[in-house]
Amino acid sequence: MGFPMIIRMILVILTMGLSGWGCATIIPRAVLERVNGDITFEALKKNPAAYEGQVVLLAGIIVRTTNTPGGAALEIYQTEMDWEKRPTRTDVSEGRFLAEYHDFLDPEIYSKQRQVTIAGKVLGVKHMKLGKMDYPYPLIRAEAIHLWKKTKPLPYDPYPWYPMGAPWGPWGMWGPWYTPYWYY
């Protein structure tokens, strides 16, 4: 092997490696390509029948998981999504939706208060009781579900703020000779 051949091989390997970095997604790319990004949850909630057959991407918090012989059903309250498609502002919702999945989903894993992102086909509307009222749930046939890892708030501030030199005076514990700041 000559020197130019080795350089070409290195360039090919680097190009292949760098081009694959941006390809990882939480929802399979084949499903994402079919998602109609123009459909908002507000529009879907108002008229689910108008979007039957369309593929949507929704995020939210699980309220309940129910398994049936035909698969599983997730009751989810919708939230906004961030750039990763992770649910954000979990205390604000435009409503609830149902996601049917073709397989068993363990209710201990897909439990209440877990964050999910779902891509699936709109099937229409399903009316169910929510408390004492009849609630119209947009019904989604989930093609892909991403269950986000649980996050715990830190018990402390990872970047504590102290006044300069506190609590040992204006220069810190070591005096003016070892302070990270130079005074001119």
Secondary structure, DSSP 8 states (H G I E B T S, - for coil): --HHHHHHHHHHHHHHHHHTGGG--SS-HHHHTTB-TT--HHHHHH-GGGGTT-EEEEEEEEEEEEEETTEEEEEEEEEEE-TTS-EE-TT--S-EEEEEESS---TTTS-TT-EEEEEEEEEEEEEEEETTEEEEEEEEEEEEEEE-------SS-SS----TTTTS-TT-TT-TTS-S----
